[in-house]
Amino acid sequence: MSAPDTDSLLAAPPEQAPQPEVVDHVAVARLYGEPLFAMPQDLYIPPDALEIFLEAFEGPLDLLLYLIRKQNFNILDIPMAAVTRQYLSYVDEIRSRNLELAAEYLLMAAMLIEIKSRMLLPPKKTAEGEEPEDPRAELVRRLLEYEQMKLAARQLADVPQFGRDFLKAQIYVEQSLQPRFPDVELADIQQAWADILKRAKLVQHHKISREELSVREHMSIVLKKLQGRRFAPFEELFDPAKGAPVLVVTLIALLELAKETLVEIVQAEAFAPIYVRLAFTPN
């Protein structure tokens, strides 16, 4: 036998699988591309598939609230038998696979069974006119609080969030196109003016004028003040109103008179007032 032509094999279309005879129904699923018009009886479900479903609940209260809302039960009048039965069926599916995950759910299952058993017992006697306490009251309170918190969390999640729903717009503006001048406060102006005055004082010029004063003339003035007086206080010989230069020249004139022994400067004791008198020569 001759080998088949390779080009003819590549050009030939692949053989199509025979289509099912049922064509009026819609396929419920496709398996490897083949339509399925009925669910197979020997469908294998991996054990980990149920873990994904149960981990979607955030805890026992979330699962319990889901069962109540799904069956349209009144949360204030929960049918404990039906809810407990459905809850246990979910817990049984994970108890053999993930005991750590099922432990928290088993605690809630024990609470449901306890509530159901308390409802079967006769109510406790209470004071006259008071209704007996409903064993479901605590569970209802926890469910209502959890539902409120879950609704609040959903509303917060719907609020636009930075980085998830929107981003902050950023734009670069050239400085030459939009100059920005600094803000000047009144205190800044005052400080600048104080600095100017300080610099002005450092560079200001002092003009010194020269005044002609005669020491001999002031020596004569001192002698005239001492004539006819036995003693004259030292400070009375100076006239502060005439300025510092005159005071200096007067002091020099007084010292010259004392040097020439024309006057005497005396003091009775230390720190006592100083007096000036004319010096007299012995006959």
C-alpha positions in Angstrom: 0.0 0.0 0.0 1.2 3.4 -0.8 1.6 6.0 2.0 -1.2 8.6 2.1 -0.4 12.0 0.6 0.6 14.4 3.4 -0.8 17.5 1.6 -4.2 15.8 1.2 -4.3 15.0 4.9 -3.5 18.6 5.9 -6.1 20.0 3.6 -8.9 17.6 4.7 -11.1 19.1 7.4 -11.2 17.3 10.7 -14.0 14.9 11.3 -17.0 16.4 13.0 -18.5 14.7 16.0 -22.0 13.5 15.4 -24.6 16.0 16.8 -27.1 14.8 19.2 -30.6 14.1 17.9 -32.2 16.5 20.4 -32.1 19.9 18.8 -35.2 21.6 20.3 -33.7 21.9 23.9 -31.1 24.3 25.1 -27.9 22.8 26.3 -27.5 23.2 30.1 -23.7 22.9 29.9 -20.8 22.1 27.7 -18.2 19.4 28.5 -15.0 19.6 26.4 -17.0 21.5 23.8 -19.8 19.0 23.6 -23.3 20.3 24.6 -25.1 18.6 27.5 -28.9 18.6 27.5 -29.3 16.9 30.8 -27.2 16.8 34.0 -25.2 13.6 34.2 -26.0 11.2 37.1 -22.4 10.4 37.8 -21.1 13.9 38.0 -18.0 14.1 40.2 -17.6 17.1 42.4 -14.1 17.7 43.8 -14.0 17.9 47.6 -12.4 21.4 47.5 -15.2 22.9 45.5 -17.5 23.2 48.6 -14.7 24.9 50.6 -14.7 27.8 48.1 -18.5 28.1 48.5 -18.4 28.1 52.3 -15.4 30.4 52.6 -17.5 33.0 50.7 -19.4 33.5 54.0 -17.7 35.7 56.6 -18.8 33.6 59.5 -21.6 31.7 61.1 -23.9 34.8 61.4 -23.4 35.5 57.8 -24.4 32.0 56.8 -27.4 32.0 59.2 -28.5 35.4 57.9 -28.2 34.1 54.3 -30.4 31.1 55.1 -33.1 33.3 56.7 -33.2 35.8 53.9 -33.1 33.1 51.2 -36.2 31.4 52.6 -37.9 34.8 53.3 -38.3 33.9 57.0 -39.3 36.6 59.5 -36.2 37.4 61.4 -38.3 38.3 64.5 -40.0 34.9 64.4 -37.4 32.4 63.1 -38.6 28.8 62.5 -35.7 27.2 64.4 -36.4 23.6 63.1 -36.1 24.5 59.4 -33.2 26.9 59.9 -31.2 24.5 62.1 -31.8 21.7 59.6 -30.5 23.7 56.7 -27.6 25.1 58.7 -26.4 21.6 59.8 -26.5 20.4 56.2 -24.0 23.1 55.2 -21.8 22.3 58.3 -21.8 18.6 57.6 -20.4 19.2 54.1 -17.2 20.8 55.5 -16.8 19.0 58.8 -15.0 16.1 57.2 -12.8 18.2 55.0 -11.8 21.3 57.0 -12.3 20.9 60.8 -10.6 24.2 61.6 -13.1 26.0 59.3 -16.0 24.0 60.7 -15.2 24.6 64.3 -16.6 28.1 64.3 -19.7 27.0 62.5 -20.2 24.1 64.9 -20.4 26.5 67.8 -23.3 28.3 66.2 -24.9 24.9 65.4 -24.8 24.0 69.1 -26.4 27.4 69.9 -29.2 26.7 67.4 -29.9 23.3 68.9 -29.9 24.7 72.4 -32.4 27.4 71.4 -34.6 24.8 69.7 -34.5 22.6 72.9 -35.4 25.5 75.1 -38.4 26.3 72.9 -39.6 22.7 73.3 -39.6 23.0 77.1 -42.4 24.7 79.0 -41.7 28.5 79.5 -40.3 29.6 82.9 -42.7 31.2 85.3 -42.5 35.0 85.4 -44.1 37.7 87.4 -47.8 38.3 86.8 -48.4 40.3 83.7 -45.0 39.7 82.2 -44.4 37.7 79.0 -41.9 34.8 79.2 -38.5 35.5 77.6 -38.1 34.2 74.0 -35.0 32.0 73.7 -34.5 33.4 70.3 -34.2 37.0 71.5 -30.4 37.1 71.9 -29.9 35.4 68.5 -32.3 37.9 66.8 -30.4 40.8 68.4 -27.1 39.6 67.1 -28.5 39.0 63.6 -30.0 42.4 63.4 -26.8 44.1 64.6 -24.7 42.0 62.1 -27.1 42.9 59.3 -26.8 46.6 60.1 -23.0 46.4 60.2 -22.9 44.5 56.9 -25.2 47.0 55.3 -23.0 49.9 56.6 -19.9 48.2 55.3 -21.5 47.8 51.9 -22.5 51.4 51.7 -18.9 52.4 52.7 -17.6 50.2 49.9 -19.8 51.9 47.4 -18.3 55.3 48.3 -15.7 56.2 45.6 -12.2 55.5 47.0 -8.9 57.0 45.9 -6.9 54.6 43.9 -9.8 52.2 43.3 -12.5 54.4 41.6 -10.5 57.5 40.8 -7.1 59.0 40.7 -5.8 62.4 41.6 -5.1 64.5 38.5 -1.7 66.0 38.3 -0.6 68.7 35.9 2.7 70.6 35.6 2.5 74.3 35.0 5.5 76.2 33.8 6.6 78.9 36.2 7.0 81.4 33.4 3.4 80.9 32.4 1.9 81.3 35.8 4.3 83.2 38.2 3.6 82.8 41.9 4.6 85.6 44.1 5.3 85.1 47.8 2.8 86.3 50.3 4.1 89.3 52.3 2.8 89.9 55.8 2.9 93.1 57.8 5.4 91.6 60.2 7.8 90.9 57.3 7.6 94.6 56.3 8.3 95.7 59.8 11.3 93.4 60.1 12.7 94.7 56.8 12.3 98.3 57.9 14.1 97.5 61.2 17.0 96.0 59.3 17.3 99.1 57.1 17.5 101.4 60.1 20.1 99.2 61.7 22.3 99.3 58.6 21.8 103.1 58.3 23.2 103.5 61.9 26.3 101.5 61.0 27.2 103.8 58.0 26.1 107.2 59.3 28.7 110.0 59.5 29.6 112.0 62.6 30.8 115.6 62.1 33.2 116.8 64.8 33.5 120.6 65.1 36.5 122.3 66.6 35.9 124.9 69.3 38.7 127.2 70.5 38.9 127.1 74.3 41.6 128.8 76.4 43.0 127.2 79.5 44.4 130.5 80.7 41.1 132.2 80.4 39.3 129.5 82.5 42.1 129.7 85.1 41.2 133.4 85.5 37.5 132.5 85.8 38.3 129.9 88.5 40.4 132.5 90.5 37.6 135.0 90.3 35.1 132.5 91.7 37.4 131.8 94.6 38.1 135.5 95.5 36.4 136.6 98.7 35.6 133.0 99.7 37.4 130.8 102.3 36.4 127.5 100.7 34.4 126.7 97.6 32.9 123.3 96.9 34.6 121.5 94.1 31.4 121.0 92.0 30.5 124.7 92.1 33.5 125.6 89.9 31.9 123.7 87.0 29.0 124.8 84.8 27.3 121.7 83.2 25.1 123.9 81.0 28.1 125.0 78.9 28.8 121.5 77.7 31.4 118.8 78.1 34.2 120.7 76.4 34.0 123.6 78.8 33.9 121.1 81.8 37.1 119.4 80.5 38.9 122.8 80.0 37.8 123.9 83.5 39.2 120.8 85.1 42.5 121.3 83.3 42.6 124.9 84.4 42.0 123.9 88.0 44.7 121.3 87.8 47.1 123.9 86.4 46.3 126.3 89.2 47.0 123.5 91.8 50.3 122.8 90.0 51.3 126.4 90.2 50.3 126.4 93.9 47.7 129.1 93.3 44.9 127.0 94.7 44.6 124.2 97.2 42.3 121.2 96.9 41.5 119.8 100.4 39.4 117.0 101.9 38.8 116.4 105.5 38.7 112.6 105.3 38.2 109.8 102.8 35.0 110.1 100.9 34.3 113.6 102.4 33.4 116.5 100.2 36.2 118.2 98.3 36.8 121.9 98.7 39.0 124.4 96.8 40.5 127.5 98.2 43.0 130.2 97.3 46.5 129.4 98.3 48.0 132.2 100.5 51.7 132.8 100.8 53.2 133.4 104.2 54.4 137.0 105.0 
